[in-house]
Structures are given as C-alpha cells and as structure tokens.
Amino acid sequence: MSTSANIDILVIGAGTAGLPCAMEAASAGASVLVVEKGDDIGGTLWYSGGQMSAAATRRQRAMGIDDSVEEHYRDIVRMAGEPVDKSLVRRAAELAPQTIDWLEDLGFPFDPSCPALAPEHEYYGAPRTYWGPEAGISILKTLRPHWDKMVADGGIGFELRSRVVELEVDANRVCGAVIEDQTGHQSRVRAGATVLATGGYAASPQMVAEFTPQAPALVTHAAETSTGDAISLTRKFGTKIRNTDVYVPSLGGFRAETDAGRIRPWRDGWGLVGSARMRAPREIYVDSHGRRFINEDEPSNDRRDFAIRQLDRELFWLIFDSTALVAGECLIMGWENADITSAADAGEFCWRAETIPELAAVAGLDADNLAKTVTDYNTAVERGVDPLGRHAPDYPLQTPPFYAFRFQGCAGLSWAGLTVDDRLRVLDADNRPIDGLYAAGEVLGMASLSGSATVGGMSVTPALSFGRWLGQQLAAESSGA
Ligand SMILES: Cc1cc2nc3c(=O)[nH]c(=O)nc-3n(C[C@H](O)[C@H](O)[C@H](O)COP(=O)(O)OP(=O)(O)OC[C@H]3O[C@@H](n4cnc5c(N)ncnc54)[C@H](O)[C@@H]3O)c2cc1C
C-alpha cells in the first residue's frame, strides 16, 4: 500500500454536499483531496428534482417578497414534525440564502417563476422554492465548470472511480483513509479533517432492511451509489444511527413482480402519480381489497403519503376508463398515453379489460369489492357528492376498456442517519465527537432535517449549505485562523 502526502481536508464523495465542500475549502487555501467511487461527479444530482428552499435571498428581495430566515425555520419545524433536529434545521435555514445567492453568482439558471410555492410538497408560508430547467442536473451543470477549473489548476486533488474503504485512526483521531482504485490498488492518505459526503443508503436493500425495517420489500429510485458507505465506514466507532423509526415512502413507483428492487427515477418511480395540486384526478385509487381509501383530490401531500403508508405493502391501484385516459394530460407524469396502452399490453403492472370483474381478475383485486367500489363511485359522480370527500367527483367509470395501474410507495431517501453535533462532527457510541470526522448531506438522515414528512428542498439545500459551510470552517481551522 502506498501513502500519499498529507492534506488538510479529505472529502469522501463528489456529490451534492462533497462538491461545494471541496470548492469552498480549496478557495480558502486548504489542500483538498476528493475521492469519488462513481464514474462521474454529481451523485444524486443526476436524479434529484433539485428543488431548493431558502428565505431572505437576493431573488426574493428583487421580487419584493417579504420573508425571513426565522419564518423559514418555523415553517420547516411545523411541517416536519418529530424527530427533526432543530439546531441543524436552524443552521440549514440560516445558511440557505447564502447558498442560493452563491449559486446565482455561479450562473445558476433559475426557472423564471422562482422563488415560488412548489406544489410537489406541502406549501411553505411564502414563495421560497427554487429550481432550474433540468432539475438536479442544473445544479451540477452550474458547479461543473468551476469544479473542473479548480481540479485542472491543482486546487483540488481528485481521484475518480476510487472508493474509500477504511477510515484510519491515530490517537483517537480520524487521520485519513484507505482508498481503493478500480484496479484494486490501495493507498493511504493522511488528512487533518475527513468529511463524509457519501450520500444515503436507500439503494442498499440490506441497509434499508436494517435501518428502515418498516419499509416494505425494497423498491428504490435512489442513485445506485447511495449504498450507505458512511455507515459502513463508521461502524467501528459504534456510531449511533438515529431515527430508525421514521420512514416516508416516495409516492409512488411501479415495477413488475419479477423486477429487482431498483427502478429508474422519474421513469418508473418518484412522484409519478402527481400531486392533486398539479393535476385534477380523473381516476380513483383502490387498495389491495379493491376499496377506495382516500379522496383522490386531497390537496395535502402529507395526508396522501400517510394514507399510502397504511396500506398493505403500500400497494395501490389507479383505476380509470378509456374516457379518463385521453381526457387531459397523461395520468402518469412524464408518460404518453401510448406508454400506458403499451404497459397494459405487457400486463406486468398495468392491466386492461372490457369489464370491471375481468379487470379485477387480471389485476389481482377482489372482484366483488371492486365492482361495488365502482358502482358507489359512479353514484357519487351522479349526485356530485363523494362520501370520501372528493371535491369534484367526476369521470364515472363507464367506458371500456377499463385500466388498473399498480403503484407502490418506494424508497428514494434515507430517513435514518449518522448523529452529529452542531459543528457537524460525527458522534461516537457515547455521543462524543470523533476527532477529525465530519458529515454533510443525506448521511445525516432525512428525518434530522425533514422530520417525518417530506419538506420541500430540505435535502438538496442543506447538503449544499452544510458542504459549503464545512469547507469554509475546516479551511479556516487548518490555516489556524
Ligand atoms: C429522484 C430523487 C428526487 C429528489 N428530489 C429532491 C428535491 O427536489 N429536493 C430535495 O431537497 N431533495 C431531493 N432529493 C434528495 C436529494 O437529492 C439528496 O438527498 C441529495 O442530493 C444527496 O446529496 P449527498 O451529497 O448526500 O449525496 P450524493 O449527491 O448522492 O453524493 C454522494 C457521493 O458520494 C459518493 N460515494 C459514496 N460512497 C463513497 C465511497 N466509499 N468512496 C468514494 N465516494 C463515495 C457517491 O458515488 C456520490 O457521488 C431527491 C432524491 C431523489 C432520489
């Protein structure tokens, strides 16, 4: 094993948190090495919706929006609920405007409507959500030229397709790591500070089973690289993984029974049913017993998520007829109607039949229950009053062929995570900071920053902000400032 020179800061992972961490640290004069196991930089930014939230930004002021960090903080805590870590949330809210202004300085192509109220999640009390035209990729494209220049100039040392396989400890302090390249060659690097920016664990069936046991059999749309490496690397310290009791599925994904648990983000999973704020439903939802369980135009995304969590294996079926299929924008976000009819031809997660009893048979639903559900719903449409409270019961199920499209909640995010203090130092089994070891990004666990709900922007923004902040702090410490 070879040993490379001493550096100030080792950043493990060139994703959402790792890139800004390294860029800020190097800009402040620290010697930085970034190790990335993937084939490219970016991590989850390749898939992420890239929605960010921040108050008191330049863009808000320019648009005359009166907002404050304090209101943002209070909104997050209110929407997140337990077990949110209030001190982390406060820091995230404080740093968020600087992050958005920084992205603006780097040339981020904001959607012209931003800051806006984003319908994908519960509404904030003020328009404070930002995104670019290519979602997470817009963030990556903004950072990449600056990153490339810093790597080319030697300001940032970078090892691609290399994985940190072990943290090295000397006199109770993390002092570097063992890096393995794609040929299997191992080298050792010594670092004054090591930052875990390795992302979540939602692509690892073993870790999801271990830390989020309440999730049904894994259907994940997380990045392939989200394999919980920070958890593996810190096991030797007995580090506590907190918030293992929280799991909020993404609504929703689908797959054939025969598929492995990984599904393609956006194509097969994540938000494809859409929020009722984005599209008025033309279908009904039924559970595995063939019964409706929610008013499909429920505006609260949290209530929809909660309803899905109560279902057997989080499975639910969209039931619609041929009129509803073609009456407006495609029922599955990002799809064409022709995709639905092809999926029905294949009959793996979407089925078509000429009658409701036949549909129940092919989709594996109870025929009597489904028939009664459809009759009751059609009566509700006729009367204009829905016992489940759908505000606009319309599109009676009457024009064959009928369709059933099976969805299920899926894991895209890691809800449990490492425990850190307010300086983002990783804590050991006795809740003492491990010297020299820091963490930022999804390794902290979604529940720390988003509680038991999906609060808009509360993963990408803190990942960027905490990455930047750590880069600045650690660079200052290494220079003795
Ligand atoms: C489909 C989807 C949509 C989303 N939409 C939003 C949204 O709109 N808003 C929001 O706030 N959040 C969203 N999220 C969540 C958010 O995007 C992520 O939580 C965040 O990007 C994670 O950032 P990170 O830096 O922690 O990890 P990543 O960006 O995944 O970076 C981790 C990096 O570490 C590397 N790595 C891992 N282990 C090692 C190792 N041992 N050695 C070297 N390198 C390693 C990985 O290869 C990866 O490049 C979404 C997530 C998904 C999956």
PDBQT file of the ligand as one rigid body, heavy atoms in Angstrom, charges set to zero:
ROOT
HETATM    1  C1  LIG A 501     -35.387  11.083  -7.561  1.00  0.00    +0.000 C 
HETATM    2  C2  LIG A 501     -34.995  11.990  -6.447  1.00  0.00    +0.000 A 
HETATM    3  C3  LIG A 501     -35.510  13.291  -6.400  1.00  0.00    +0.000 A 
HETATM    4  C4  LIG A 501     -35.138  14.149  -5.367  1.00  0.00    +0.000 A 
HETATM    5  N1  LIG A 501     -35.608  15.430  -5.367  1.00  0.00    +0.000 NA
HETATM    6  C5  LIG A 501     -35.234  16.279  -4.380  1.00  0.00    +0.000 A 
HETATM    7  C6  LIG A 501     -35.627  17.648  -4.396  1.00  0.00    +0.000 A 
HETATM    8  O1  LIG A 501     -36.275  18.116  -5.339  1.00  0.00    +0.000 OA
HETATM    9  N2  LIG A 501     -35.240  18.440  -3.359  1.00  0.00    +0.000 N 
HETATM   10  C7  LIG A 501     -34.504  17.967  -2.304  1.00  0.00    +0.000 A 
HETATM   11  O2  LIG A 501     -34.195  18.720  -1.387  1.00  0.00    +0.000 OA
HETATM   12  N3  LIG A 501     -34.083  16.679  -2.276  1.00  0.00    +0.000 NA
HETATM   13  C8  LIG A 501     -34.404  15.847  -3.298  1.00  0.00    +0.000 A 
HETATM   14  N4  LIG A 501     -33.921  14.569  -3.307  1.00  0.00    +0.000 N 
HETATM   15  C9  LIG A 501     -32.911  14.203  -2.301  1.00  0.00    +0.000 C 
HETATM   16  C10 LIG A 501     -31.552  14.862  -2.584  1.00  0.00    +0.000 C 
HETATM   17  O3  LIG A 501     -31.346  14.970  -3.986  1.00  0.00    +0.000 OA
HETATM   18  C11 LIG A 501     -30.431  14.046  -1.957  1.00  0.00    +0.000 C 
HETATM   19  O4  LIG A 501     -30.714  13.812  -0.602  1.00  0.00    +0.000 OA
HETATM   20  C12 LIG A 501     -29.092  14.778  -2.045  1.00  0.00    +0.000 C 
HETATM   21  O5  LIG A 501     -28.819  15.135  -3.390  1.00  0.00    +0.000 OA
HETATM   22  C13 LIG A 501     -27.988  13.865  -1.516  1.00  0.00    +0.000 C 
HETATM   23  O6  LIG A 501     -26.782  14.580  -1.531  1.00  0.00    +0.000 OA
HETATM   24  P1  LIG A 501     -25.475  13.907  -0.893  1.00  0.00    +0.000 P 
HETATM   25  O7  LIG A 501     -24.337  14.816  -1.152  1.00  0.00    +0.000 OA
HETATM   26  O8  LIG A 501     -25.726  13.490   0.487  1.00  0.00    +0.000 OA
HETATM   27  O9  LIG A 501     -25.279  12.547  -1.726  1.00  0.00    +0.000 OA
HETATM   28  P2  LIG A 501     -24.958  12.354  -3.257  1.00  0.00    +0.000 P 
HETATM   29  O10 LIG A 501     -25.294  13.556  -4.053  1.00  0.00    +0.000 OA
HETATM   30  O11 LIG A 501     -25.568  11.074  -3.650  1.00  0.00    +0.000 OA
HETATM   31  O12 LIG A 501     -23.365  12.223  -3.296  1.00  0.00    +0.000 OA
HETATM   32  C14 LIG A 501     -22.690  11.164  -2.657  1.00  0.00    +0.000 C 
HETATM   33  C15 LIG A 501     -21.455  10.834  -3.478  1.00  0.00    +0.000 C 
HETATM   34  O13 LIG A 501     -20.575  10.041  -2.676  1.00  0.00    +0.000 OA
HETATM   35  C16 LIG A 501     -20.021   9.012  -3.497  1.00  0.00    +0.000 C 
HETATM   36  N5  LIG A 501     -19.593   7.930  -2.614  1.00  0.00    +0.000 N 
HETATM   37  C17 LIG A 501     -20.382   7.154  -1.815  1.00  0.00    +0.000 A 
HETATM   38  N6  LIG A 501     -19.618   6.298  -1.098  1.00  0.00    +0.000 NA
HETATM   39  C18 LIG A 501     -18.328   6.540  -1.442  1.00  0.00    +0.000 A 
HETATM   40  C19 LIG A 501     -17.067   5.968  -1.040  1.00  0.00    +0.000 A 
HETATM   41  N7  LIG A 501     -16.981   4.984  -0.137  1.00  0.00    +0.000 N 
HETATM   42  N8  LIG A 501     -15.931   6.457  -1.597  1.00  0.00    +0.000 NA
HETATM   43  C20 LIG A 501     -15.998   7.459  -2.530  1.00  0.00    +0.000 A 
HETATM   44  N9  LIG A 501     -17.143   8.020  -2.962  1.00  0.00    +0.000 NA
HETATM   45  C21 LIG A 501     -18.294   7.579  -2.404  1.00  0.00    +0.000 A 
HETATM   46  C22 LIG A 501     -21.180   8.644  -4.412  1.00  0.00    +0.000 C 
HETATM   47  O14 LIG A 501     -20.721   7.953  -5.546  1.00  0.00    +0.000 OA
HETATM   48  C23 LIG A 501     -21.795  10.004  -4.717  1.00  0.00    +0.000 C 
HETATM   49  O15 LIG A 501     -21.195  10.597  -5.861  1.00  0.00    +0.000 OA
HETATM   50  C24 LIG A 501     -34.266  13.696  -4.329  1.00  0.00    +0.000 A 
HETATM   51  C25 LIG A 501     -33.753  12.399  -4.371  1.00  0.00    +0.000 A 
HETATM   52  C26 LIG A 501     -34.100  11.549  -5.417  1.00  0.00    +0.000 A 
HETATM   53  C27 LIG A 501     -33.500  10.180  -5.451  1.00  0.00    +0.000 C 
ENDROOT
TORSDOF 0
